[in-house]
């Protein structure tokens, strides 16, 4: 009995080491993205073992290959198993570029025809979903260097241009121009002094265009009141 337990332990350790080496070699850009964008990432071992977003991406690469080979049932089964363990649902049909970082990840949903470019950052609760029962391309296409904040919903066959930023809890149903920032429900384009928000991950100082207009109207009212007096 003891020998059997030792044998199983040896196999488990071997599988963990083999998996870690595989991820370290073939997912270097994803690991580098974690260290660049997550201040909580302190060690290589911690990233390899304890980041569910990384594990879900690793599994998706396999399920996507099986999906392209038109193997029935298995890719969906494996993706659902990964959702059970990580809380991240990535359909095997989704196309994902290099350097994706899914931070925290719980509640992230990526639909079957979604396309994600390189160096994209998704926070928890993000949905790249459809808007109905239409067939064909029905999920968003996300460009390169895009940040999508926690709880944001990007829905339908639309595109988010390169270097765009979608704020937390925004609901986006129209195309997002490159180098733009989107906030609110429905999503509205705002500007940060004419510049895009870079990967400094500033979620606090995003200007809401509606509030910006209200503040400008308030200033005009105060100026008119002063003139009347």
mmCIF file of the C-alpha atoms, coordinates in Angstrom:
data_MODEL
# 
_entry.id   MODEL 
# 
loop_
_atom_site.group_PDB 
_atom_site.id 
_atom_site.type_symbol 
_atom_site.label_atom_id 
_atom_site.label_alt_id 
_atom_site.label_comp_id 
_atom_site.label_asym_id 
_atom_site.label_entity_id 
_atom_site.label_seq_id 
_atom_site.pdbx_PDB_ins_code 
_atom_site.Cartn_x 
_atom_site.Cartn_y 
_atom_site.Cartn_z 
_atom_site.occupancy 
_atom_site.B_iso_or_equiv 
_atom_site.pdbx_formal_charge 
_atom_site.auth_seq_id 
_atom_site.auth_comp_id 
_atom_site.auth_asym_id 
_atom_site.auth_atom_id 
_atom_site.pdbx_PDB_model_num 
ATOM 1   C CA . UNK A 1 1   ? 0.000   0.000  0.000   1.00 0.00 ? 1   UNK A CA 1 
ATOM 2   C CA . UNK A 1 2   ? 2.815   2.369  0.931   1.00 0.00 ? 2   UNK A CA 1 
ATOM 3   C CA . UNK A 1 3   ? 4.616   1.557  -2.297  1.00 0.00 ? 3   UNK A CA 1 
ATOM 4   C CA . UNK A 1 4   ? 1.475   2.329  -4.314  1.00 0.00 ? 4   UNK A CA 1 
ATOM 5   C CA . UNK A 1 5   ? 1.075   5.703  -2.579  1.00 0.00 ? 5   UNK A CA 1 
ATOM 6   C CA . UNK A 1 6   ? 4.713   6.553  -3.215  1.00 0.00 ? 6   UNK A CA 1 
ATOM 7   C CA . UNK A 1 7   ? 4.307   5.535  -6.845  1.00 0.00 ? 7   UNK A CA 1 
ATOM 8   C CA . UNK A 1 8   ? 1.214   7.746  -7.249  1.00 0.00 ? 8   UNK A CA 1 
ATOM 9   C CA . UNK A 1 9   ? 3.003   10.623 -5.522  1.00 0.00 ? 9   UNK A CA 1 
ATOM 10  C CA . UNK A 1 10  ? 5.949   10.219 -7.884  1.00 0.00 ? 10  UNK A CA 1 
ATOM 11  C CA . UNK A 1 11  ? 3.598   10.336 -10.900 1.00 0.00 ? 11  UNK A CA 1 
ATOM 12  C CA . UNK A 1 12  ? 1.857   13.444 -9.526  1.00 0.00 ? 12  UNK A CA 1 
ATOM 13  C CA . UNK A 1 13  ? 5.159   15.244 -8.957  1.00 0.00 ? 13  UNK A CA 1 
ATOM 14  C CA . UNK A 1 14  ? 6.353   14.252 -12.422 1.00 0.00 ? 14  UNK A CA 1 
ATOM 15  C CA . UNK A 1 15  ? 3.146   15.575 -14.029 1.00 0.00 ? 15  UNK A CA 1 
ATOM 16  C CA . UNK A 1 16  ? 3.402   18.872 -12.143 1.00 0.00 ? 16  UNK A CA 1 
ATOM 17  C CA . UNK A 1 17  ? 7.029   19.334 -13.212 1.00 0.00 ? 17  UNK A CA 1 
ATOM 18  C CA . UNK A 1 18  ? 6.237   18.395 -16.825 1.00 0.00 ? 18  UNK A CA 1 
ATOM 19  C CA . UNK A 1 19  ? 3.267   20.800 -16.895 1.00 0.00 ? 19  UNK A CA 1 
ATOM 20  C CA . UNK A 1 20  ? 5.340   23.609 -15.395 1.00 0.00 ? 20  UNK A CA 1 
ATOM 21  C CA . UNK A 1 21  ? 8.105   23.127 -17.960 1.00 0.00 ? 21  UNK A CA 1 
ATOM 22  C CA . UNK A 1 22  ? 5.567   23.049 -20.800 1.00 0.00 ? 22  UNK A CA 1 
ATOM 23  C CA . UNK A 1 23  ? 3.922   26.281 -19.645 1.00 0.00 ? 23  UNK A CA 1 
ATOM 24  C CA . UNK A 1 24  ? 7.267   27.969 -18.990 1.00 0.00 ? 24  UNK A CA 1 
ATOM 25  C CA . UNK A 1 25  ? 8.457   27.213 -22.537 1.00 0.00 ? 25  UNK A CA 1 
ATOM 26  C CA . UNK A 1 26  ? 5.341   27.741 -24.633 1.00 0.00 ? 26  UNK A CA 1 
ATOM 27  C CA . UNK A 1 27  ? 3.554   30.471 -22.656 1.00 0.00 ? 27  UNK A CA 1 
ATOM 28  C CA . UNK A 1 28  ? 6.407   32.851 -21.925 1.00 0.00 ? 28  UNK A CA 1 
ATOM 29  C CA . UNK A 1 29  ? 4.514   35.901 -23.227 1.00 0.00 ? 29  UNK A CA 1 
ATOM 30  C CA . UNK A 1 30  ? 1.526   35.132 -21.019 1.00 0.00 ? 30  UNK A CA 1 
ATOM 31  C CA . UNK A 1 31  ? 3.786   34.741 -17.983 1.00 0.00 ? 31  UNK A CA 1 
ATOM 32  C CA . UNK A 1 32  ? 5.611   37.967 -18.805 1.00 0.00 ? 32  UNK A CA 1 
ATOM 33  C CA . UNK A 1 33  ? 2.251   39.746 -19.134 1.00 0.00 ? 33  UNK A CA 1 
ATOM 34  C CA . UNK A 1 34  ? 1.319   38.632 -15.618 1.00 0.00 ? 34  UNK A CA 1 
ATOM 35  C CA . UNK A 1 35  ? 4.506   40.053 -14.129 1.00 0.00 ? 35  UNK A CA 1 
ATOM 36  C CA . UNK A 1 36  ? 4.071   43.316 -16.056 1.00 0.00 ? 36  UNK A CA 1 
ATOM 37  C CA . UNK A 1 37  ? 0.417   43.884 -15.181 1.00 0.00 ? 37  UNK A CA 1 
ATOM 38  C CA . UNK A 1 38  ? -0.094  42.332 -11.766 1.00 0.00 ? 38  UNK A CA 1 
ATOM 39  C CA . UNK A 1 39  ? 1.824   43.814 -8.814  1.00 0.00 ? 39  UNK A CA 1 
ATOM 40  C CA . UNK A 1 40  ? 0.766   40.798 -6.724  1.00 0.00 ? 40  UNK A CA 1 
ATOM 41  C CA . UNK A 1 41  ? 2.858   38.415 -8.874  1.00 0.00 ? 41  UNK A CA 1 
ATOM 42  C CA . UNK A 1 42  ? 5.939   37.796 -6.760  1.00 0.00 ? 42  UNK A CA 1 
ATOM 43  C CA . UNK A 1 43  ? 7.504   34.567 -7.961  1.00 0.00 ? 43  UNK A CA 1 
ATOM 44  C CA . UNK A 1 44  ? 7.691   32.365 -11.022 1.00 0.00 ? 44  UNK A CA 1 
ATOM 45  C CA . UNK A 1 45  ? 6.401   29.344 -9.116  1.00 0.00 ? 45  UNK A CA 1 
ATOM 46  C CA . UNK A 1 46  ? 3.434   31.317 -7.807  1.00 0.00 ? 46  UNK A CA 1 
ATOM 47  C CA . UNK A 1 47  ? 2.471   32.388 -11.315 1.00 0.00 ? 47  UNK A CA 1 
ATOM 48  C CA . UNK A 1 48  ? 2.824   28.871 -12.724 1.00 0.00 ? 48  UNK A CA 1 
ATOM 49  C CA . UNK A 1 49  ? 0.800   27.229 -9.979  1.00 0.00 ? 49  UNK A CA 1 
ATOM 50  C CA . UNK A 1 50  ? -1.707  29.756 -8.671  1.00 0.00 ? 50  UNK A CA 1 
ATOM 51  C CA . UNK A 1 51  ? -3.024  31.838 -11.578 1.00 0.00 ? 51  UNK A CA 1 
ATOM 52  C CA . UNK A 1 52  ? -6.312  30.409 -12.916 1.00 0.00 ? 52  UNK A CA 1 
ATOM 53  C CA . UNK A 1 53  ? -6.254  32.757 -15.893 1.00 0.00 ? 53  UNK A CA 1 
ATOM 54  C CA . UNK A 1 54  ? -2.995  31.207 -17.063 1.00 0.00 ? 54  UNK A CA 1 
ATOM 55  C CA . UNK A 1 55  ? -4.319  27.665 -16.601 1.00 0.00 ? 55  UNK A CA 1 
ATOM 56  C CA . UNK A 1 56  ? -7.472  28.454 -18.575 1.00 0.00 ? 56  UNK A CA 1 
ATOM 57  C CA . UNK A 1 57  ? -5.416  29.864 -21.461 1.00 0.00 ? 57  UNK A CA 1 
ATOM 58  C CA . UNK A 1 58  ? -3.166  26.795 -21.472 1.00 0.00 ? 58  UNK A CA 1 
ATOM 59  C CA . UNK A 1 59  ? -6.178  24.494 -21.613 1.00 0.00 ? 59  UNK A CA 1 
ATOM 60  C CA . UNK A 1 60  ? -7.830  26.624 -24.297 1.00 0.00 ? 60  UNK A CA 1 
ATOM 61  C CA . UNK A 1 61  ? -4.855  26.196 -26.611 1.00 0.00 ? 61  UNK A CA 1 
ATOM 62  C CA . UNK A 1 62  ? -5.434  22.448 -26.463 1.00 0.00 ? 62  UNK A CA 1 
ATOM 63  C CA . UNK A 1 63  ? -9.242  22.553 -26.714 1.00 0.00 ? 63  UNK A CA 1 
ATOM 64  C CA . UNK A 1 64  ? -9.035  24.999 -29.634 1.00 0.00 ? 64  UNK A CA 1 
ATOM 65  C CA . UNK A 1 65  ? -6.778  22.594 -31.530 1.00 0.00 ? 65  UNK A CA 1 
ATOM 66  C CA . UNK A 1 66  ? -9.165  19.707 -30.862 1.00 0.00 ? 66  UNK A CA 1 
ATOM 67  C CA . UNK A 1 67  ? -12.075 21.937 -31.905 1.00 0.00 ? 67  UNK A CA 1 
ATOM 68  C CA . UNK A 1 68  ? -10.366 22.750 -35.219 1.00 0.00 ? 68  UNK A CA 1 
ATOM 69  C CA . UNK A 1 69  ? -9.919  19.014 -35.801 1.00 0.00 ? 69  UNK A CA 1 
ATOM 70  C CA . UNK A 1 70  ? -13.733 18.754 -35.464 1.00 0.00 ? 70  UNK A CA 1 
ATOM 71  C CA . UNK A 1 71  ? -13.549 16.238 -32.638 1.00 0.00 ? 71  UNK A CA 1 
ATOM 72  C CA . UNK A 1 72  ? -17.078 16.065 -31.131 1.00 0.00 ? 72  UNK A CA 1 
ATOM 73  C CA . UNK A 1 73  ? -17.926 16.648 -27.460 1.00 0.00 ? 73  UNK A CA 1 
ATOM 74  C CA . UNK A 1 74  ? -14.366 16.503 -26.044 1.00 0.00 ? 74  UNK A CA 1 
ATOM 75  C CA . UNK A 1 75  ? -13.361 20.182 -26.496 1.00 0.00 ? 75  UNK A CA 1 
ATOM 76  C CA . UNK A 1 76  ? -16.582 21.460 -24.901 1.00 0.00 ? 76  UNK A CA 1 
ATOM 77  C CA . UNK A 1 77  ? -16.287 18.922 -22.093 1.00 0.00 ? 77  UNK A CA 1 
ATOM 78  C CA . UNK A 1 78  ? -12.723 19.994 -21.299 1.00 0.00 ? 78  UNK A CA 1 
ATOM 79  C CA . UNK A 1 79  ? -13.614 23.699 -21.445 1.00 0.00 ? 79  UNK A CA 1 
ATOM 80  C CA . UNK A 1 80  ? -16.506 23.104 -19.037 1.00 0.00 ? 80  UNK A CA 1 
ATOM 81  C CA . UNK A 1 81  ? -14.197 21.209 -16.688 1.00 0.00 ? 81  UNK A CA 1 
ATOM 82  C CA . UNK A 1 82  ? -11.803 24.153 -16.761 1.00 0.00 ? 82  UNK A CA 1 
ATOM 83  C CA . UNK A 1 83  ? -14.718 26.502 -16.039 1.00 0.00 ? 83  UNK A CA 1 
ATOM 84  C CA . UNK A 1 84  ? -15.570 24.355 -13.005 1.00 0.00 ? 84  UNK A CA 1 
ATOM 85  C CA . UNK A 1 85  ? -12.032 24.656 -11.640 1.00 0.00 ? 85  UNK A CA 1 
ATOM 86  C CA . UNK A 1 86  ? -11.246 28.281 -12.569 1.00 0.00 ? 86  UNK A CA 1 
ATOM 87  C CA . UNK A 1 87  ? -14.569 30.100 -13.001 1.00 0.00 ? 87  UNK A CA 1 
ATOM 88  C CA . UNK A 1 88  ? -13.424 31.147 -16.490 1.00 0.00 ? 88  UNK A CA 1 
ATOM 89  C CA . UNK A 1 89  ? -15.455 30.020 -19.502 1.00 0.00 ? 89  UNK A CA 1 
ATOM 90  C CA . UNK A 1 90  ? -13.678 30.100 -22.853 1.00 0.00 ? 90  UNK A CA 1 
ATOM 91  C CA . UNK A 1 91  ? -15.429 28.413 -25.747 1.00 0.00 ? 91  UNK A CA 1 
ATOM 92  C CA . UNK A 1 92  ? -13.025 26.160 -27.691 1.00 0.00 ? 92  UNK A CA 1 
ATOM 93  C CA . UNK A 1 93  ? -13.888 28.021 -30.892 1.00 0.00 ? 93  UNK A CA 1 
ATOM 94  C CA . UNK A 1 94  ? -12.617 31.393 -29.647 1.00 0.00 ? 94  UNK A CA 1 
ATOM 95  C CA . UNK A 1 95  ? -9.394  32.659 -31.240 1.00 0.00 ? 95  UNK A CA 1 
ATOM 96  C CA . UNK A 1 96  ? -6.903  34.107 -28.752 1.00 0.00 ? 96  UNK A CA 1 
ATOM 97  C CA . UNK A 1 97  ? -3.626  35.864 -29.512 1.00 0.00 ? 97  UNK A CA 1 
ATOM 98  C CA . UNK A 1 98  ? -0.416  35.939 -27.480 1.00 0.00 ? 98  UNK A CA 1 
ATOM 99  C CA . UNK A 1 99  ? 0.128   37.650 -24.168 1.00 0.00 ? 99  UNK A CA 1 
ATOM 100 C CA . UNK A 1 100 ? -3.470  37.522 -22.871 1.00 0.00 ? 100 UNK A CA 1 
ATOM 101 C CA . UNK A 1 101 ? -3.758  38.129 -19.114 1.00 0.00 ? 101 UNK A CA 1 
ATOM 102 C CA . UNK A 1 102 ? -7.018  37.290 -17.330 1.00 0.00 ? 102 UNK A CA 1 
ATOM 103 C CA . UNK A 1 103 ? -6.713  38.928 -13.907 1.00 0.00 ? 103 UNK A CA 1 
ATOM 104 C CA . UNK A 1 104 ? -8.591  37.101 -11.108 1.00 0.00 ? 104 UNK A CA 1 
ATOM 105 C CA . UNK A 1 105 ? -10.808 35.724 -13.854 1.00 0.00 ? 105 UNK A CA 1 
ATOM 106 C CA . UNK A 1 106 ? -13.911 34.578 -12.002 1.00 0.00 ? 106 UNK A CA 1 
ATOM 107 C CA . UNK A 1 107 ? -16.990 35.072 -14.161 1.00 0.00 ? 107 UNK A CA 1 
ATOM 108 C CA . UNK A 1 108 ? -15.116 35.758 -17.408 1.00 0.00 ? 108 UNK A CA 1 
ATOM 109 C CA . UNK A 1 109 ? -17.018 34.468 -20.464 1.00 0.00 ? 109 UNK A CA 1 
ATOM 110 C CA . UNK A 1 110 ? -15.536 34.365 -23.976 1.00 0.00 ? 110 UNK A CA 1 
ATOM 111 C CA . UNK A 1 111 ? -17.911 33.255 -26.733 1.00 0.00 ? 111 UNK A CA 1 
ATOM 112 C CA . UNK A 1 112 ? -17.402 30.839 -29.594 1.00 0.00 ? 112 UNK A CA 1 
ATOM 113 C CA . UNK A 1 113 ? -16.665 33.349 -32.384 1.00 0.00 ? 113 UNK A CA 1 
ATOM 114 C CA . UNK A 1 114 ? -14.796 35.866 -30.238 1.00 0.00 ? 114 UNK A CA 1 
ATOM 115 C CA . UNK A 1 115 ? -11.372 36.974 -31.478 1.00 0.00 ? 115 UNK A CA 1 
ATOM 116 C CA . UNK A 1 116 ? -8.789  38.412 -29.088 1.00 0.00 ? 116 UNK A CA 1 
ATOM 117 C CA . UNK A 1 117 ? -5.587  40.070 -30.258 1.00 0.00 ? 117 UNK A CA 1 
ATOM 118 C CA . UNK A 1 118 ? -2.184  40.257 -28.589 1.00 0.00 ? 118 UNK A CA 1 
ATOM 119 C CA . UNK A 1 119 ? -1.362  41.707 -25.148 1.00 0.00 ? 119 UNK A CA 1 
ATOM 120 C CA . UNK A 1 120 ? -4.981  42.024 -24.003 1.00 0.00 ? 120 UNK A CA 1 
ATOM 121 C CA . UNK A 1 121 ? -5.949  42.409 -20.344 1.00 0.00 ? 121 UNK A CA 1 
ATOM 122 C CA . UNK A 1 122 ? -9.321  41.157 -19.062 1.00 0.00 ? 122 UNK A CA 1 
ATOM 123 C CA . UNK A 1 123 ? -10.520 41.640 -15.509 1.00 0.00 ? 123 UNK A CA 1 
ATOM 124 C CA . UNK A 1 124 ? -13.017 39.515 -13.601 1.00 0.00 ? 124 UNK A CA 1 
ATOM 125 C CA . UNK A 1 125 ? -16.606 39.392 -14.779 1.00 0.00 ? 125 UNK A CA 1 
ATOM 126 C CA . UNK A 1 126 ? -15.860 40.407 -18.375 1.00 0.00 ? 126 UNK A CA 1 
ATOM 127 C CA . UNK A 1 127 ? -18.227 39.017 -21.010 1.00 0.00 ? 127 UNK A CA 1 
ATOM 128 C CA . UNK A 1 128 ? -17.402 38.813 -24.706 1.00 0.00 ? 128 UNK A CA 1 
ATOM 129 C CA . UNK A 1 129 ? -20.825 37.593 -25.730 1.00 0.00 ? 129 UNK A CA 1 
ATOM 130 C CA . UNK A 1 130 ? -23.519 37.551 -28.358 1.00 0.00 ? 130 UNK A CA 1 
ATOM 131 C CA . UNK A 1 131 ? -26.787 39.479 -28.520 1.00 0.00 ? 131 UNK A CA 1 
ATOM 132 C CA . UNK A 1 132 ? -29.209 36.841 -29.743 1.00 0.00 ? 132 UNK A CA 1 
ATOM 133 C CA . UNK A 1 133 ? -29.594 33.545 -31.555 1.00 0.00 ? 133 UNK A CA 1 
ATOM 134 C CA . UNK A 1 134 ? -27.947 34.594 -34.801 1.00 0.00 ? 134 UNK A CA 1 
ATOM 135 C CA . UNK A 1 135 ? -25.507 32.186 -36.463 1.00 0.00 ? 135 UNK A CA 1 
ATOM 136 C CA . UNK A 1 136 ? -22.029 32.836 -37.793 1.00 0.00 ? 136 UNK A CA 1 
ATOM 137 C CA . UNK A 1 137 ? -19.807 35.587 -36.394 1.00 0.00 ? 137 UNK A CA 1 
ATOM 138 C CA . UNK A 1 138 ? -21.756 36.839 -33.391 1.00 0.00 ? 138 UNK A CA 1 
ATOM 139 C CA . UNK A 1 139 ? -19.132 37.714 -30.790 1.00 0.00 ? 139 UNK A CA 1 
ATOM 140 C CA . UNK A 1 140 ? -16.702 40.651 -30.504 1.00 0.00 ? 140 UNK A CA 1 
ATOM 141 C CA . UNK A 1 141 ? -13.283 41.038 -32.094 1.00 0.00 ? 141 UNK A CA 1 
ATOM 142 C CA . UNK A 1 142 ? -10.797 42.608 -29.676 1.00 0.00 ? 142 UNK A CA 1 
ATOM 143 C CA . UNK A 1 143 ? -7.693  44.307 -31.050 1.00 0.00 ? 143 UNK A CA 1 
ATOM 144 C CA . UNK A 1 144 ? -4.164  44.437 -29.664 1.00 0.00 ? 144 UNK A CA 1 
ATOM 145 C CA . UNK A 1 145 ? -3.199  46.103 -26.365 1.00 0.00 ? 145 UNK A CA 1 
ATOM 146 C CA . UNK A 1 146 ? -6.809  46.409 -25.173 1.00 0.00 ? 146 UNK A CA 1 
ATOM 147 C CA . UNK A 1 147 ? -7.853  46.655 -21.514 1.00 0.00 ? 147 UNK A CA 1 
ATOM 148 C CA . UNK A 1 148 ? -11.386 45.593 -20.492 1.00 0.00 ? 148 UNK A CA 1 
ATOM 149 C CA . UNK A 1 149 ? -12.339 46.488 -16.924 1.00 0.00 ? 149 UNK A CA 1 
ATOM 150 C CA . UNK A 1 150 ? -14.136 44.375 -14.338 1.00 0.00 ? 150 UNK A CA 1 
ATOM 151 C CA . UNK A 1 151 ? -17.726 43.507 -15.145 1.00 0.00 ? 151 UNK A CA 1 
ATOM 152 C CA . UNK A 1 152 ? -17.682 45.041 -18.642 1.00 0.00 ? 152 UNK A CA 1 
ATOM 153 C CA . UNK A 1 153 ? -19.908 43.491 -21.302 1.00 0.00 ? 153 UNK A CA 1 
ATOM 154 C CA . UNK A 1 154 ? -18.878 43.641 -24.954 1.00 0.00 ? 154 UNK A CA 1 
ATOM 155 C CA . UNK A 1 155 ? -21.711 42.172 -26.984 1.00 0.00 ? 155 UNK A CA 1 
ATOM 156 C CA . UNK A 1 156 ? -22.322 41.254 -30.600 1.00 0.00 ? 156 UNK A CA 1 
ATOM 157 C CA . UNK A 1 157 ? -20.285 41.157 -33.777 1.00 0.00 ? 157 UNK A CA 1 
ATOM 158 C CA . UNK A 1 158 ? -18.445 44.395 -33.060 1.00 0.00 ? 158 UNK A CA 1 
ATOM 159 C CA . UNK A 1 159 ? -14.794 45.348 -32.823 1.00 0.00 ? 159 UNK A CA 1 
ATOM 160 C CA . UNK A 1 160 ? -12.691 47.054 -30.164 1.00 0.00 ? 160 UNK A CA 1 
ATOM 161 C CA . UNK A 1 161 ? -9.782  48.815 -31.857 1.00 0.00 ? 161 UNK A CA 1 
ATOM 162 C CA . UNK A 1 162 ? -6.132  48.569 -30.873 1.00 0.00 ? 162 UNK A CA 1 
ATOM 163 C CA . UNK A 1 163 ? -5.072  50.353 -27.670 1.00 0.00 ? 163 UNK A CA 1 
ATOM 164 C CA . UNK A 1 164 ? -8.653  50.937 -26.546 1.00 0.00 ? 164 UNK A CA 1 
ATOM 165 C CA . UNK A 1 165 ? -9.796  50.894 -22.921 1.00 0.00 ? 165 UNK A CA 1 
ATOM 166 C CA . UNK A 1 166 ? -13.245 49.719 -21.833 1.00 0.00 ? 166 UNK A CA 1 
ATOM 167 C CA . UNK A 1 167 ? -14.097 50.832 -18.307 1.00 0.00 ? 167 UNK A CA 1 
ATOM 168 C CA . UNK A 1 168 ? -15.471 48.675 -15.517 1.00 0.00 ? 168 UNK A CA 1 
ATOM 169 C CA . UNK A 1 169 ? -19.153 47.697 -15.879 1.00 0.00 ? 169 UNK A CA 1 
ATOM 170 C CA . UNK A 1 170 ? -19.456 49.349 -19.295 1.00 0.00 ? 170 UNK A CA 1 
ATOM 171 C CA . UNK A 1 171 ? -21.902 47.792 -21.755 1.00 0.00 ? 171 UNK A CA 1 
ATOM 172 C CA . UNK A 1 172 ? -20.585 48.055 -25.308 1.00 0.00 ? 172 UNK A CA 1 
ATOM 173 C CA . UNK A 1 173 ? -22.765 47.187 -28.314 1.00 0.00 ? 173 UNK A CA 1 
ATOM 174 C CA . UNK A 1 174 ? -21.087 49.352 -30.970 1.00 0.00 ? 174 UNK A CA 1 
ATOM 175 C CA . UNK A 1 175 ? -17.615 49.423 -32.494 1.00 0.00 ? 175 UNK A CA 1 
ATOM 176 C CA . UNK A 1 176 ? -14.897 50.969 -30.337 1.00 0.00 ? 176 UNK A CA 1 
ATOM 177 C CA . UNK A 1 177 ? -12.415 53.149 -32.274 1.00 0.00 ? 177 UNK A CA 1 
ATOM 178 C CA . UNK A 1 178 ? -8.695  52.562 -31.744 1.00 0.00 ? 178 UNK A CA 1 
ATOM 179 C CA . UNK A 1 179 ? -6.979  54.589 -28.994 1.00 0.00 ? 179 UNK A CA 1 
ATOM 180 C CA . UNK A 1 180 ? -10.269 55.442 -27.296 1.00 0.00 ? 180 UNK A CA 1 
ATOM 181 C CA . UNK A 1 181 ? -11.752 55.023 -23.840 1.00 0.00 ? 181 UNK A CA 1 
ATOM 182 C CA . UNK A 1 182 ? -15.311 53.747 -23.324 1.00 0.00 ? 182 UNK A CA 1 
ATOM 183 C CA . UNK A 1 183 ? -17.331 54.121 -20.127 1.00 0.00 ? 183 UNK A CA 1 
ATOM 184 C CA . UNK A 1 184 ? -20.936 53.817 -18.993 1.00 0.00 ? 184 UNK A CA 1 
ATOM 185 C CA . UNK A 1 185 ? -24.173 52.071 -19.979 1.00 0.00 ? 185 UNK A CA 1 
ATOM 186 C CA . UNK A 1 186 ? -24.455 52.132 -22.895 1.00 0.00 ? 186 UNK A CA 1 
ATOM 187 C CA . UNK A 1 187 ? -20.756 52.626 -23.588 1.00 0.00 ? 187 UNK A CA 1 
ATOM 188 C CA . UNK A 1 188 ? -19.753 56.193 -24.478 1.00 0.00 ? 188 UNK A CA 1 
ATOM 189 C CA . UNK A 1 189 ? -16.456 57.474 -25.820 1.00 0.00 ? 189 UNK A CA 1 
ATOM 190 C CA . UNK A 1 190 ? -14.535 59.725 -23.466 1.00 0.00 ? 190 UNK A CA 1 
ATOM 191 C CA . UNK A 1 191 ? -11.087 61.286 -23.702 1.00 0.00 ? 191 UNK A CA 1 
ATOM 192 C CA . UNK A 1 192 ? -8.188  61.527 -21.300 1.00 0.00 ? 192 UNK A CA 1 
ATOM 193 C CA . UNK A 1 193 ? -6.626  64.834 -22.360 1.00 0.00 ? 193 UNK A CA 1 
ATOM 194 C CA . UNK A 1 194 ? -6.704  63.542 -25.937 1.00 0.00 ? 194 UNK A CA 1 
ATOM 195 C CA . UNK A 1 195 ? -4.698  60.448 -25.007 1.00 0.00 ? 195 UNK A CA 1 
ATOM 196 C CA . UNK A 1 196 ? -5.516  56.810 -24.532 1.00 0.00 ? 196 UNK A CA 1 
ATOM 197 C CA . UNK A 1 197 ? -5.173  55.228 -21.103 1.00 0.00 ? 197 UNK A CA 1 
ATOM 198 C CA . UNK A 1 198 ? -2.026  53.160 -21.168 1.00 0.00 ? 198 UNK A CA 1 
ATOM 199 C CA . UNK A 1 199 ? -1.304  50.034 -19.127 1.00 0.00 ? 199 UNK A CA 1 
ATOM 200 C CA . UNK A 1 200 ? -0.924  52.072 -15.956 1.00 0.00 ? 200 UNK A CA 1 
ATOM 201 C CA . UNK A 1 201 ? -4.297  50.454 -15.085 1.00 0.00 ? 201 UNK A CA 1 
ATOM 202 C CA . UNK A 1 202 ? -5.826  53.679 -13.800 1.00 0.00 ? 202 UNK A CA 1 
ATOM 203 C CA . UNK A 1 203 ? -9.482  52.805 -13.144 1.00 0.00 ? 203 UNK A CA 1 
ATOM 204 C CA . UNK A 1 204 ? -10.181 55.812 -10.933 1.00 0.00 ? 204 UNK A CA 1 
ATOM 205 C CA . UNK A 1 205 ? -9.521  58.943 -12.966 1.00 0.00 ? 205 UNK A CA 1 
ATOM 206 C CA . UNK A 1 206 ? -11.570 58.078 -16.048 1.00 0.00 ? 206 UNK A CA 1 
ATOM 207 C CA . UNK A 1 207 ? -13.684 60.979 -17.248 1.00 0.00 ? 207 UNK A CA 1 
ATOM 208 C CA . UNK A 1 208 ? -17.372 60.229 -17.823 1.00 0.00 ? 208 UNK A CA 1 
ATOM 209 C CA . UNK A 1 209 ? -18.553 62.333 -20.801 1.00 0.00 ? 209 UNK A CA 1 
ATOM 210 C CA . UNK A 1 210 ? -22.055 62.738 -19.308 1.00 0.00 ? 210 UNK A CA 1 
ATOM 211 C CA . UNK A 1 211 ? -20.670 64.087 -16.046 1.00 0.00 ? 211 UNK A CA 1 
ATOM 212 C CA . UNK A 1 212 ? -18.262 66.235 -18.026 1.00 0.00 ? 212 UNK A CA 1 
ATOM 213 C CA . UNK A 1 213 ? -21.196 67.829 -19.884 1.00 0.00 ? 213 UNK A CA 1 
ATOM 214 C CA . UNK A 1 214 ? -23.127 68.326 -16.649 1.00 0.00 ? 214 UNK A CA 1 
ATOM 215 C CA . UNK A 1 215 ? -20.148 70.043 -15.034 1.00 0.00 ? 215 UNK A CA 1 
ATOM 216 C CA . UNK A 1 216 ? -19.750 72.335 -18.061 1.00 0.00 ? 216 UNK A CA 1 
ATOM 217 C CA . UNK A 1 217 ? -23.465 73.223 -17.915 1.00 0.00 ? 217 UNK A CA 1 
ATOM 218 C CA . UNK A 1 218 ? -23.148 73.933 -14.189 1.00 0.00 ? 218 UNK A CA 1 
ATOM 219 C CA . UNK A 1 219 ? -20.271 76.316 -14.866 1.00 0.00 ? 219 UNK A CA 1 
ATOM 220 C CA . UNK A 1 220 ? -22.290 78.104 -17.553 1.00 0.00 ? 220 UNK A CA 1 
ATOM 221 C CA . UNK A 1 221 ? -25.280 78.445 -15.206 1.00 0.00 ? 221 UNK A CA 1 
ATOM 222 C CA . UNK A 1 222 ? -23.069 79.881 -12.468 1.00 0.00 ? 222 UNK A CA 1 
ATOM 223 C CA . UNK A 1 223 ? -21.529 82.329 -14.944 1.00 0.00 ? 223 UNK A CA 1 
ATOM 224 C CA . UNK A 1 224 ? -25.003 83.436 -16.138 1.00 0.00 ? 224 UNK A CA 1 
ATOM 225 C CA . UNK A 1 225 ? -26.192 83.881 -12.551 1.00 0.00 ? 225 UNK A CA 1 
ATOM 226 C CA . UNK A 1 226 ? -23.227 86.115 -11.838 1.00 0.00 ? 226 UNK A CA 1 
ATOM 227 C CA . UNK A 1 227 ? -23.993 88.236 -14.927 1.00 0.00 ? 227 UNK A CA 1 
ATOM 228 C CA . UNK A 1 228 ? -27.663 88.562 -13.911 1.00 0.00 ? 228 UNK A CA 1 
ATOM 229 C CA . UNK A 1 229 ? -26.688 89.733 -10.431 1.00 0.00 ? 229 UNK A CA 1 
# 
